[in-house]
Amino acid sequence: MSSRLEVAAVLGALVLAGCSSAATSGSASPAFTPQAECERNGGWWRAEMNFCEYEAPPTTPFPRPVR
């Protein structure tokens, strides 16, 4: 009798887990959108182009030859 109860409890948990994930499957979480990822990494999100823009690193001058 105990094993039947355990099986019923596991099946019930699986059914509830399946229903809860189906109910929340909408758009992606705001924390994982390309815009959020871009801003987290220090970029500027350009929504009109769906593009993340970053500032170019400073250029270093070419070394002069040693004479």
CHARMM internal coordinates of N, CA and C (Angstrom, degrees):
IC EDIT
DIST 1 N 1 CA 1.4383
DIST 1 CA 1 C 1.5346
ANGL 1 N 1 CA 1 C 110.50
DIST 1 C 2 N 1.3203
ANGL 1 CA 1 C 2 N 116.81
DIHE 1 N 1 CA 1 C 2 N -36.20
DIST 2 N 2 CA 1.4589
ANGL 1 C 2 N 2 CA 120.99
DIHE 1 CA 1 C 2 N 2 CA -178.80
DIST 2 CA 2 C 1.5289
ANGL 2 N 2 CA 2 C 111.34
DIHE 1 C 2 N 2 CA 2 C -64.78
DIST 2 C 3 N 1.3312
ANGL 2 CA 2 C 3 N 118.07
DIHE 2 N 2 CA 2 C 3 N -39.62
DIST 3 N 3 CA 1.4702
ANGL 2 C 3 N 3 CA 120.34
DIHE 2 CA 2 C 3 N 3 CA -178.97
DIST 3 CA 3 C 1.5333
ANGL 3 N 3 CA 3 C 110.77
DIHE 2 C 3 N 3 CA 3 C -67.72
DIST 3 C 4 N 1.3364
ANGL 3 CA 3 C 4 N 118.04
DIHE 3 N 3 CA 3 C 4 N -34.86
DIST 4 N 4 CA 1.4650
ANGL 3 C 4 N 4 CA 120.54
DIHE 3 CA 3 C 4 N 4 CA 177.19
DIST 4 CA 4 C 1.5295
ANGL 4 N 4 CA 4 C 110.70
DIHE 3 C 4 N 4 CA 4 C -64.42
DIST 4 C 5 N 1.3147
ANGL 4 CA 4 C 5 N 115.24
DIHE 4 N 4 CA 4 C 5 N -39.48
DIST 5 N 5 CA 1.4547
ANGL 4 C 5 N 5 CA 119.56
DIHE 4 CA 4 C 5 N 5 CA 179.07
DIST 5 CA 5 C 1.5257
ANGL 5 N 5 CA 5 C 110.61
DIHE 4 C 5 N 5 CA 5 C -66.02
DIST 5 C 6 N 1.3282
ANGL 5 CA 5 C 6 N 116.54
DIHE 5 N 5 CA 5 C 6 N -40.25
DIST 6 N 6 CA 1.4719
ANGL 5 C 6 N 6 CA 120.27
DIHE 5 CA 5 C 6 N 6 CA 178.56
DIST 6 CA 6 C 1.5252
ANGL 6 N 6 CA 6 C 110.97
DIHE 5 C 6 N 6 CA 6 C -65.15
DIST 6 C 7 N 1.3280
ANGL 6 CA 6 C 7 N 116.42
DIHE 6 N 6 CA 6 C 7 N -42.26
DIST 7 N 7 CA 1.4634
ANGL 6 C 7 N 7 CA 120.49
DIHE 6 CA 6 C 7 N 7 CA 178.78
DIST 7 CA 7 C 1.5252
ANGL 7 N 7 CA 7 C 110.16
DIHE 6 C 7 N 7 CA 7 C -63.56
DIST 7 C 8 N 1.3114
ANGL 7 CA 7 C 8 N 117.18
DIHE 7 N 7 CA 7 C 8 N -41.97
DIST 8 N 8 CA 1.4601
ANGL 7 C 8 N 8 CA 121.31
DIHE 7 CA 7 C 8 N 8 CA 179.09
DIST 8 CA 8 C 1.5295
ANGL 8 N 8 CA 8 C 110.62
DIHE 7 C 8 N 8 CA 8 C -64.17
DIST 8 C 9 N 1.3119
ANGL 8 CA 8 C 9 N 116.90
DIHE 8 N 8 CA 8 C 9 N -39.18
DIST 9 N 9 CA 1.4680
ANGL 8 C 9 N 9 CA 120.69
DIHE 8 CA 8 C 9 N 9 CA 179.45
DIST 9 CA 9 C 1.5271
ANGL 9 N 9 CA 9 C 110.80
DIHE 8 C 9 N 9 CA 9 C -66.46
DIST 9 C 10 N 1.3321
ANGL 9 CA 9 C 10 N 117.19
DIHE 9 N 9 CA 9 C 10 N -41.71
DIST 10 N 10 CA 1.4642
ANGL 9 C 10 N 10 CA 120.90
DIHE 9 CA 9 C 10 N 10 CA 179.47
DIST 10 CA 10 C 1.5261
ANGL 10 N 10 CA 10 C 110.00
DIHE 9 C 10 N 10 CA 10 C -65.82
DIST 10 C 11 N 1.3230
ANGL 10 CA 10 C 11 N 117.58
DIHE 10 N 10 CA 10 C 11 N -44.80
DIST 11 N 11 CA 1.4669
ANGL 10 C 11 N 11 CA 120.62
DIHE 10 CA 10 C 11 N 11 CA 178.70
DIST 11 CA 11 C 1.5214
ANGL 11 N 11 CA 11 C 111.62
DIHE 10 C 11 N 11 CA 11 C -62.59
DIST 11 C 12 N 1.3058
ANGL 11 CA 11 C 12 N 116.76
DIHE 11 N 11 CA 11 C 12 N -40.56
DIST 12 N 12 CA 1.4593
ANGL 11 C 12 N 12 CA 120.58
DIHE 11 CA 11 C 12 N 12 CA 177.71
DIST 12 CA 12 C 1.5237
ANGL 12 N 12 CA 12 C 111.58
DIHE 11 C 12 N 12 CA 12 C -62.72
DIST 12 C 13 N 1.3292
ANGL 12 CA 12 C 13 N 116.21
DIHE 12 N 12 CA 12 C 13 N -40.88
DIST 13 N 13 CA 1.4682
ANGL 12 C 13 N 13 CA 120.35
DIHE 12 CA 12 C 13 N 13 CA 178.76
DIST 13 CA 13 C 1.5244
ANGL 13 N 13 CA 13 C 110.59
DIHE 12 C 13 N 13 CA 13 C -65.28
DIST 13 C 14 N 1.3352
ANGL 13 CA 13 C 14 N 117.10
DIHE 13 N 13 CA 13 C 14 N -39.52
DIST 14 N 14 CA 1.4630
ANGL 13 C 14 N 14 CA 120.39
DIHE 13 CA 13 C 14 N 14 CA 178.67
DIST 14 CA 14 C 1.5261
ANGL 14 N 14 CA 14 C 111.69
DIHE 13 C 14 N 14 CA 14 C -65.31
DIST 14 C 15 N 1.3080
ANGL 14 CA 14 C 15 N 116.39
DIHE 14 N 14 CA 14 C 15 N -40.53
DIST 15 N 15 CA 1.4644
ANGL 14 C 15 N 15 CA 120.00
DIHE 14 CA 14 C 15 N 15 CA 178.92
DIST 15 CA 15 C 1.5181
ANGL 15 N 15 CA 15 C 109.94
DIHE 14 C 15 N 15 CA 15 C -64.13
DIST 15 C 16 N 1.3232
ANGL 15 CA 15 C 16 N 117.23
DIHE 15 N 15 CA 15 C 16 N -44.81
DIST 16 N 16 CA 1.4595
ANGL 15 C 16 N 16 CA 120.55
DIHE 15 CA 15 C 16 N 16 CA 179.85
DIST 16 CA 16 C 1.5215
ANGL 16 N 16 CA 16 C 111.10
DIHE 15 C 16 N 16 CA 16 C -65.48
DIST 16 C 17 N 1.3177
ANGL 16 CA 16 C 17 N 117.61
DIHE 16 N 16 CA 16 C 17 N -38.54
DIST 17 N 17 CA 1.4646
ANGL 16 C 17 N 17 CA 120.44
DIHE 16 CA 16 C 17 N 17 CA 178.70
DIST 17 CA 17 C 1.5214
ANGL 17 N 17 CA 17 C 110.10
DIHE 16 C 17 N 17 CA 17 C -65.52
DIST 17 C 18 N 1.3071
ANGL 17 CA 17 C 18 N 117.47
DIHE 17 N 17 CA 17 C 18 N -39.71
DIST 18 N 18 CA 1.4573
ANGL 17 C 18 N 18 CA 120.80
DIHE 17 CA 17 C 18 N 18 CA 178.03
DIST 18 CA 18 C 1.5140
ANGL 18 N 18 CA 18 C 112.15
DIHE 17 C 18 N 18 CA 18 C -64.50
DIST 18 C 19 N 1.2978
ANGL 18 CA 18 C 19 N 117.28
DIHE 18 N 18 CA 18 C 19 N -39.92
DIST 19 N 19 CA 1.4613
ANGL 18 C 19 N 19 CA 120.71
DIHE 18 CA 18 C 19 N 19 CA 179.89
DIST 19 CA 19 C 1.5244
ANGL 19 N 19 CA 19 C 111.48
DIHE 18 C 19 N 19 CA 19 C -69.59
DIST 19 C 20 N 1.3107
ANGL 19 CA 19 C 20 N 117.02
DIHE 19 N 19 CA 19 C 20 N -38.65
DIST 20 N 20 CA 1.4574
ANGL 19 C 20 N 20 CA 119.02
DIHE 19 CA 19 C 20 N 20 CA -177.53
DIST 20 CA 20 C 1.5164
ANGL 20 N 20 CA 20 C 111.12
DIHE 19 C 20 N 20 CA 20 C -69.81
DIST 20 C 21 N 1.3224
ANGL 20 CA 20 C 21 N 118.68
DIHE 20 N 20 CA 20 C 21 N -36.67
DIST 21 N 21 CA 1.4610
ANGL 20 C 21 N 21 CA 119.16
DIHE 20 CA 20 C 21 N 21 CA -179.93
DIST 21 CA 21 C 1.5200
ANGL 21 N 21 CA 21 C 110.36
DIHE 20 C 21 N 21 CA 21 C -72.58
DIST 21 C 22 N 1.3109
ANGL 21 CA 21 C 22 N 118.54
DIHE 21 N 21 CA 21 C 22 N -32.95
DIST 22 N 22 CA 1.4666
ANGL 21 C 22 N 22 CA 121.12
DIHE 21 CA 21 C 22 N 22 CA 179.27
DIST 22 CA 22 C 1.5243
ANGL 22 N 22 CA 22 C 110.35
DIHE 21 C 22 N 22 CA 22 C -69.39
DIST 22 C 23 N 1.3038
ANGL 22 CA 22 C 23 N 117.23
DIHE 22 N 22 CA 22 C 23 N -33.23
DIST 23 N 23 CA 1.4630
ANGL 22 C 23 N 23 CA 120.31
DIHE 22 CA 22 C 23 N 23 CA -177.84
DIST 23 CA 23 C 1.5246
ANGL 23 N 23 CA 23 C 111.59
DIHE 22 C 23 N 23 CA 23 C -72.99
DIST 23 C 24 N 1.3333
ANGL 23 CA 23 C 24 N 118.12
DIHE 23 N 23 CA 23 C 24 N -28.17
DIST 24 N 24 CA 1.4541
ANGL 23 C 24 N 24 CA 120.71
DIHE 23 CA 23 C 24 N 24 CA -176.57
DIST 24 CA 24 C 1.5191
ANGL 24 N 24 CA 24 C 112.83
DIHE 23 C 24 N 24 CA 24 C -99.22
DIST 24 C 25 N 1.3291
ANGL 24 CA 24 C 25 N 118.11
DIHE 24 N 24 CA 24 C 25 N 4.17
DIST 25 N 25 CA 1.4640
ANGL 24 C 25 N 25 CA 118.38
DIHE 24 CA 24 C 25 N 25 CA -177.71
DIST 25 CA 25 C 1.5152
ANGL 25 N 25 CA 25 C 110.23
DIHE 24 C 25 N 25 CA 25 C -81.76
DIST 25 C 26 N 1.3009
ANGL 25 CA 25 C 26 N 115.54
DIHE 25 N 25 CA 25 C 26 N 83.59
DIST 26 N 26 CA 1.4521
ANGL 25 C 26 N 26 CA 122.22
DIHE 25 CA 25 C 26 N 26 CA 177.33
DIST 26 CA 26 C 1.5104
ANGL 26 N 26 CA 26 C 108.17
DIHE 25 C 26 N 26 CA 26 C -115.13
DIST 26 C 27 N 1.2978
ANGL 26 CA 26 C 27 N 116.66
DIHE 26 N 26 CA 26 C 27 N -132.68
DIST 27 N 27 CA 1.4515
ANGL 26 C 27 N 27 CA 119.85
DIHE 26 CA 26 C 27 N 27 CA 176.98
DIST 27 CA 27 C 1.5275
ANGL 27 N 27 CA 27 C 109.50
DIHE 26 C 27 N 27 CA 27 C -77.05
DIST 27 C 28 N 1.2963
ANGL 27 CA 27 C 28 N 115.83
DIHE 27 N 27 CA 27 C 28 N 168.97
DIST 28 N 28 CA 1.4615
ANGL 27 C 28 N 28 CA 121.27
DIHE 27 CA 27 C 28 N 28 CA -179.51
DIST 28 CA 28 C 1.5244
ANGL 28 N 28 CA 28 C 109.55
DIHE 27 C 28 N 28 CA 28 C -64.88
DIST 28 C 29 N 1.3040
ANGL 28 CA 28 C 29 N 115.30
DIHE 28 N 28 CA 28 C 29 N 153.15
DIST 29 N 29 CA 1.4541
ANGL 28 C 29 N 29 CA 120.64
DIHE 28 CA 28 C 29 N 29 CA 176.82
DIST 29 CA 29 C 1.5232
ANGL 29 N 29 CA 29 C 109.02
DIHE 28 C 29 N 29 CA 29 C -62.03
DIST 29 C 30 N 1.3192
ANGL 29 CA 29 C 30 N 118.82
DIHE 29 N 29 CA 29 C 30 N 141.73
DIST 30 N 30 CA 1.4628
ANGL 29 C 30 N 30 CA 120.38
DIHE 29 CA 29 C 30 N 30 CA -179.19
DIST 30 CA 30 C 1.5274
ANGL 30 N 30 CA 30 C 113.22
DIHE 29 C 30 N 30 CA 30 C -57.97
DIST 30 C 31 N 1.3415
ANGL 30 CA 30 C 31 N 117.07
DIHE 30 N 30 CA 30 C 31 N -25.49
DIST 31 N 31 CA 1.4544
ANGL 30 C 31 N 31 CA 119.77
DIHE 30 CA 30 C 31 N 31 CA -179.21
DIST 31 CA 31 C 1.5168
ANGL 31 N 31 CA 31 C 112.31
DIHE 30 C 31 N 31 CA 31 C -71.14
DIST 31 C 32 N 1.3392
ANGL 31 CA 31 C 32 N 119.00
DIHE 31 N 31 CA 31 C 32 N -17.07
DIST 32 N 32 CA 1.4527
ANGL 31 C 32 N 32 CA 121.53
DIHE 31 CA 31 C 32 N 32 CA -175.39
DIST 32 CA 32 C 1.5228
ANGL 32 N 32 CA 32 C 112.43
DIHE 31 C 32 N 32 CA 32 C -117.38
DIST 32 C 33 N 1.3020
ANGL 32 CA 32 C 33 N 118.97
DIHE 32 N 32 CA 32 C 33 N 18.35
DIST 33 N 33 CA 1.4530
ANGL 32 C 33 N 33 CA 121.16
DIHE 32 CA 32 C 33 N 33 CA 177.47
DIST 33 CA 33 C 1.5302
ANGL 33 N 33 CA 33 C 109.05
DIHE 32 C 33 N 33 CA 33 C -79.84
DIST 33 C 34 N 1.3143
ANGL 33 CA 33 C 34 N 117.89
DIHE 33 N 33 CA 33 C 34 N 156.98
DIST 34 N 34 CA 1.4705
ANGL 33 C 34 N 34 CA 119.14
DIHE 33 CA 33 C 34 N 34 CA 177.19
DIST 34 CA 34 C 1.5252
ANGL 34 N 34 CA 34 C 112.71
DIHE 33 C 34 N 34 CA 34 C -58.04
DIST 34 C 35 N 1.3322
ANGL 34 CA 34 C 35 N 117.19
DIHE 34 N 34 CA 34 C 35 N -35.62
DIST 35 N 35 CA 1.4640
ANGL 34 C 35 N 35 CA 119.91
DIHE 34 CA 34 C 35 N 35 CA 178.90
DIST 35 CA 35 C 1.5238
ANGL 35 N 35 CA 35 C 111.13
DIHE 34 C 35 N 35 CA 35 C -63.87
DIST 35 C 36 N 1.3233
ANGL 35 CA 35 C 36 N 117.37
DIHE 35 N 35 CA 35 C 36 N -45.28
DIST 36 N 36 CA 1.4663
ANGL 35 C 36 N 36 CA 120.52
DIHE 35 CA 35 C 36 N 36 CA -179.95
DIST 36 CA 36 C 1.5278
ANGL 36 N 36 CA 36 C 110.85
DIHE 35 C 36 N 36 CA 36 C -64.60
DIST 36 C 37 N 1.3234
ANGL 36 CA 36 C 37 N 116.91
DIHE 36 N 36 CA 36 C 37 N -40.84
DIST 37 N 37 CA 1.4683
ANGL 36 C 37 N 37 CA 120.99
DIHE 36 CA 36 C 37 N 37 CA 178.69
DIST 37 CA 37 C 1.5247
ANGL 37 N 37 CA 37 C 110.44
DIHE 36 C 37 N 37 CA 37 C -63.44
DIST 37 C 38 N 1.3203
ANGL 37 CA 37 C 38 N 116.68
DIHE 37 N 37 CA 37 C 38 N -42.07
DIST 38 N 38 CA 1.4626
ANGL 37 C 38 N 38 CA 121.58
DIHE 37 CA 37 C 38 N 38 CA 178.69
DIST 38 CA 38 C 1.5279
ANGL 38 N 38 CA 38 C 110.88
DIHE 37 C 38 N 38 CA 38 C -60.65
DIST 38 C 39 N 1.3168
ANGL 38 CA 38 C 39 N 116.09
DIHE 38 N 38 CA 38 C 39 N -50.05
DIST 39 N 39 CA 1.4616
ANGL 38 C 39 N 39 CA 120.49
DIHE 38 CA 38 C 39 N 39 CA -177.94
DIST 39 CA 39 C 1.5242
ANGL 39 N 39 CA 39 C 111.76
DIHE 38 C 39 N 39 CA 39 C -66.95
DIST 39 C 40 N 1.3234
ANGL 39 CA 39 C 40 N 117.37
DIHE 39 N 39 CA 39 C 40 N -34.00
DIST 40 N 40 CA 1.4652
ANGL 39 C 40 N 40 CA 121.33
DIHE 39 CA 39 C 40 N 40 CA 176.98
DIST 40 CA 40 C 1.5319
ANGL 40 N 40 CA 40 C 111.40
DIHE 39 C 40 N 40 CA 40 C -63.63
DIST 40 C 41 N 1.3427
ANGL 40 CA 40 C 41 N 116.25
DIHE 40 N 40 CA 40 C 41 N -32.46
DIST 41 N 41 CA 1.4585
ANGL 40 C 41 N 41 CA 120.84
DIHE 40 CA 40 C 41 N 41 CA -178.29
DIST 41 CA 41 C 1.5211
ANGL 41 N 41 CA 41 C 113.25
DIHE 40 C 41 N 41 CA 41 C -93.11
DIST 41 C 42 N 1.3363
ANGL 41 CA 41 C 42 N 117.39
DIHE 41 N 41 CA 41 C 42 N 9.57
DIST 42 N 42 CA 1.4560
ANGL 41 C 42 N 42 CA 121.18
DIHE 41 CA 41 C 42 N 42 CA 174.05
DIST 42 CA 42 C 1.5172
ANGL 42 N 42 CA 42 C 115.03
DIHE 41 C 42 N 42 CA 42 C 88.57
DIST 42 C 43 N 1.3112
ANGL 42 CA 42 C 43 N 117.76
DIHE 42 N 42 CA 42 C 43 N 18.37
DIST 43 N 43 CA 1.4594
ANGL 42 C 43 N 43 CA 120.80
DIHE 42 CA 42 C 43 N 43 CA 179.29
DIST 43 CA 43 C 1.5096
ANGL 43 N 43 CA 43 C 112.18
DIHE 42 C 43 N 43 CA 43 C -99.45
DIST 43 C 44 N 1.3369
ANGL 43 CA 43 C 44 N 115.68
DIHE 43 N 43 CA 43 C 44 N 177.50
DIST 44 N 44 CA 1.4549
ANGL 43 C 44 N 44 CA 122.36
DIHE 43 CA 43 C 44 N 44 CA 176.01
DIST 44 CA 44 C 1.5161
ANGL 44 N 44 CA 44 C 107.38
DIHE 43 C 44 N 44 CA 44 C -115.18
DIST 44 C 45 N 1.3233
ANGL 44 CA 44 C 45 N 117.05
DIHE 44 N 44 CA 44 C 45 N 123.27
DIST 45 N 45 CA 1.4579
ANGL 44 C 45 N 45 CA 121.54
DIHE 44 CA 44 C 45 N 45 CA -178.09
DIST 45 CA 45 C 1.5233
ANGL 45 N 45 CA 45 C 109.49
DIHE 44 C 45 N 45 CA 45 C -82.29
DIST 45 C 46 N 1.3255
ANGL 45 CA 45 C 46 N 116.65
DIHE 45 N 45 CA 45 C 46 N 125.83
DIST 46 N 46 CA 1.4623
ANGL 45 C 46 N 46 CA 123.81
DIHE 45 CA 45 C 46 N 46 CA 176.89
DIST 46 CA 46 C 1.5192
ANGL 46 N 46 CA 46 C 107.88
DIHE 45 C 46 N 46 CA 46 C -105.87
DIST 46 C 47 N 1.3370
ANGL 46 CA 46 C 47 N 116.61
DIHE 46 N 46 CA 46 C 47 N 94.85
DIST 47 N 47 CA 1.4593
ANGL 46 C 47 N 47 CA 122.10
DIHE 46 CA 46 C 47 N 47 CA -173.94
DIST 47 CA 47 C 1.5252
ANGL 47 N 47 CA 47 C 112.31
DIHE 46 C 47 N 47 CA 47 C -64.07
DIST 47 C 48 N 1.3276
ANGL 47 CA 47 C 48 N 117.35
DIHE 47 N 47 CA 47 C 48 N -35.97
DIST 48 N 48 CA 1.4594
ANGL 47 C 48 N 48 CA 119.21
DIHE 47 CA 47 C 48 N 48 CA -177.79
DIST 48 CA 48 C 1.5313
ANGL 48 N 48 CA 48 C 112.30
DIHE 47 C 48 N 48 CA 48 C -65.72
DIST 48 C 49 N 1.3316
ANGL 48 CA 48 C 49 N 117.04
DIHE 48 N 48 CA 48 C 49 N -23.55
DIST 49 N 49 CA 1.4645
ANGL 48 C 49 N 49 CA 120.70
DIHE 48 CA 48 C 49 N 49 CA 178.80
DIST 49 CA 49 C 1.5272
ANGL 49 N 49 CA 49 C 112.50
DIHE 48 C 49 N 49 CA 49 C -110.87
DIST 49 C 50 N 1.3444
ANGL 49 CA 49 C 50 N 116.77
DIHE 49 N 49 CA 49 C 50 N -3.29
DIST 50 N 50 CA 1.4627
ANGL 49 C 50 N 50 CA 121.96
DIHE 49 CA 49 C 50 N 50 CA -175.83
DIST 50 CA 50 C 1.5289
ANGL 50 N 50 CA 50 C 109.47
DIHE 49 C 50 N 50 CA 50 C 53.57
DIST 50 C 51 N 1.3375
ANGL 50 CA 50 C 51 N 115.50
DIHE 50 N 50 CA 50 C 51 N 53.81
DIST 51 N 51 CA 1.4543
ANGL 50 C 51 N 51 CA 122.26
DIHE 50 CA 50 C 51 N 51 CA -169.18
DIST 51 CA 51 C 1.5202
ANGL 51 N 51 CA 51 C 109.87
DIHE 50 C 51 N 51 CA 51 C -141.75
DIST 51 C 52 N 1.3258
ANGL 51 CA 51 C 52 N 115.92
DIHE 51 N 51 CA 51 C 52 N 143.44
DIST 52 N 52 CA 1.4634
ANGL 51 C 52 N 52 CA 121.80
DIHE 51 CA 51 C 52 N 52 CA 176.29
DIST 52 CA 52 C 1.5261
ANGL 52 N 52 CA 52 C 108.33
DIHE 51 C 52 N 52 CA 52 C -104.45
DIST 52 C 53 N 1.3163
ANGL 52 CA 52 C 53 N 116.46
DIHE 52 N 52 CA 52 C 53 N 125.55
DIST 53 N 53 CA 1.4597
ANGL 52 C 53 N 53 CA 121.59
DIHE 52 CA 52 C 53 N 53 CA -177.59
DIST 53 CA 53 C 1.5263
ANGL 53 N 53 CA 53 C 109.47
DIHE 52 C 53 N 53 CA 53 C -108.60
DIST 53 C 54 N 1.3241
ANGL 53 CA 53 C 54 N 115.93
DIHE 53 N 53 CA 53 C 54 N 135.09
DIST 54 N 54 CA 1.4576
ANGL 53 C 54 N 54 CA 122.25
DIHE 53 CA 53 C 54 N 54 CA 178.14
DIST 54 CA 54 C 1.5184
ANGL 54 N 54 CA 54 C 109.45
DIHE 53 C 54 N 54 CA 54 C -119.49
DIST 54 C 55 N 1.3252
ANGL 54 CA 54 C 55 N 115.94
DIHE 54 N 54 CA 54 C 55 N 152.80
DIST 55 N 55 CA 1.4566
ANGL 54 C 55 N 55 CA 120.52
DIHE 54 CA 54 C 55 N 55 CA 175.93
DIST 55 CA 55 C 1.5250
ANGL 55 N 55 CA 55 C 108.30
DIHE 54 C 55 N 55 CA 55 C -76.04
DIST 55 C 56 N 1.3159
ANGL 55 CA 55 C 56 N 115.99
DIHE 55 N 55 CA 55 C 56 N 136.17
DIST 56 N 56 CA 1.4628
ANGL 55 C 56 N 56 CA 120.58
DIHE 55 CA 55 C 56 N 56 CA 179.52
DIST 56 CA 56 C 1.5283
ANGL 56 N 56 CA 56 C 109.25
DIHE 55 C 56 N 56 CA 56 C -69.03
DIST 56 C 57 N 1.3267
ANGL 56 CA 56 C 57 N 117.16
DIHE 56 N 56 CA 56 C 57 N 143.81
DIST 57 N 57 CA 1.4597
ANGL 56 C 57 N 57 CA 118.78
DIHE 56 CA 56 C 57 N 57 CA 177.30
DIST 57 CA 57 C 1.5245
ANGL 57 N 57 CA 57 C 109.99
DIHE 56 C 57 N 57 CA 57 C -67.40
DIST 57 C 58 N 1.3243
ANGL 57 CA 57 C 58 N 117.65
DIHE 57 N 57 CA 57 C 58 N 154.42
DIST 58 N 58 CA 1.4618
ANGL 57 C 58 N 58 CA 119.47
DIHE 57 CA 57 C 58 N 58 CA -179.25
DIST 58 CA 58 C 1.5370
ANGL 58 N 58 CA 58 C 110.17
DIHE 57 C 58 N 58 CA 58 C -63.51
DIST 58 C 59 N 1.3200
ANGL 58 CA 58 C 59 N 115.09
DIHE 58 N 58 CA 58 C 59 N 143.81
DIST 59 N 59 CA 1.4721
ANGL 58 C 59 N 59 CA 119.11
DIHE 58 CA 58 C 59 N 59 CA 178.93
DIST 59 CA 59 C 1.5038
ANGL 59 N 59 CA 59 C 109.88
DIHE 58 C 59 N 59 CA 59 C -81.73
DIST 59 C 60 N 1.2983
ANGL 59 CA 59 C 60 N 115.62
DIHE 59 N 59 CA 59 C 60 N 147.70
DIST 60 N 60 CA 1.4613
ANGL 59 C 60 N 60 CA 120.79
DIHE 59 CA 59 C 60 N 60 CA 176.94
DIST 60 CA 60 C 1.5158
ANGL 60 N 60 CA 60 C 108.03
DIHE 59 C 60 N 60 CA 60 C -106.60
DIST 60 C 61 N 1.3224
ANGL 60 CA 60 C 61 N 118.10
DIHE 60 N 60 CA 60 C 61 N 136.76
DIST 61 N 61 CA 1.4635
ANGL 60 C 61 N 61 CA 119.60
DIHE 60 CA 60 C 61 N 61 CA 178.95
DIST 61 CA 61 C 1.5280
ANGL 61 N 61 CA 61 C 110.23
DIHE 60 C 61 N 61 CA 61 C -68.51
DIST 61 C 62 N 1.3204
ANGL 61 CA 61 C 62 N 114.76
DIHE 61 N 61 CA 61 C 62 N 151.78
DIST 62 N 62 CA 1.4666
ANGL 61 C 62 N 62 CA 118.73
DIHE 61 CA 61 C 62 N 62 CA 177.25
DIST 62 CA 62 C 1.5220
ANGL 62 N 62 CA 62 C 109.22
DIHE 61 C 62 N 62 CA 62 C -68.08
DIST 62 C 63 N 1.3141
ANGL 62 CA 62 C 63 N 117.43
DIHE 62 N 62 CA 62 C 63 N 140.04
DIST 63 N 63 CA 1.4805
ANGL 62 C 63 N 63 CA 118.18
DIHE 62 CA 62 C 63 N 63 CA 179.29
DIST 63 CA 63 C 1.5313
ANGL 63 N 63 CA 63 C 110.11
DIHE 62 C 63 N 63 CA 63 C -69.27
DIST 63 C 64 N 1.3028
ANGL 63 CA 63 C 64 N 114.80
DIHE 63 N 63 CA 63 C 64 N 144.21
DIST 64 N 64 CA 1.4809
ANGL 63 C 64 N 64 CA 120.85
DIHE 63 CA 63 C 64 N 64 CA 178.62
DIST 64 CA 64 C 1.5265
ANGL 64 N 64 CA 64 C 108.24
DIHE 63 C 64 N 64 CA 64 C -80.64
DIST 64 C 65 N 1.2916
ANGL 64 CA 64 C 65 N 115.98
DIHE 64 N 64 CA 64 C 65 N 144.23
DIST 65 N 65 CA 1.4665
ANGL 64 C 65 N 65 CA 117.78
DIHE 64 CA 64 C 65 N 65 CA 177.96
DIST 65 CA 65 C 1.5241
ANGL 65 N 65 CA 65 C 110.69
DIHE 64 C 65 N 65 CA 65 C -66.21
DIST 65 C 66 N 1.3043
ANGL 65 CA 65 C 66 N 116.12
DIHE 65 N 65 CA 65 C 66 N 144.45
DIST 66 N 66 CA 1.4616
ANGL 65 C 66 N 66 CA 122.57
DIHE 65 CA 65 C 66 N 66 CA -179.37
DIST 66 CA 66 C 1.5288
ANGL 66 N 66 CA 66 C 107.59
DIHE 65 C 66 N 66 CA 66 C -83.17
DIST 66 C 67 N 1.3403
ANGL 66 CA 66 C 67 N 117.19
DIHE 66 N 66 CA 66 C 67 N 131.99
DIST 67 N 67 CA 1.4766
ANGL 66 C 67 N 67 CA 120.98
DIHE 66 CA 66 C 67 N 67 CA 179.34
DIST 67 CA 67 C 1.4836
ANGL 67 N 67 CA 67 C 111.42
DIHE 66 C 67 N 67 CA 67 C -110.22
END
COOR INIT
IC SEED 1 N 1 CA 1 C
IC BUILD
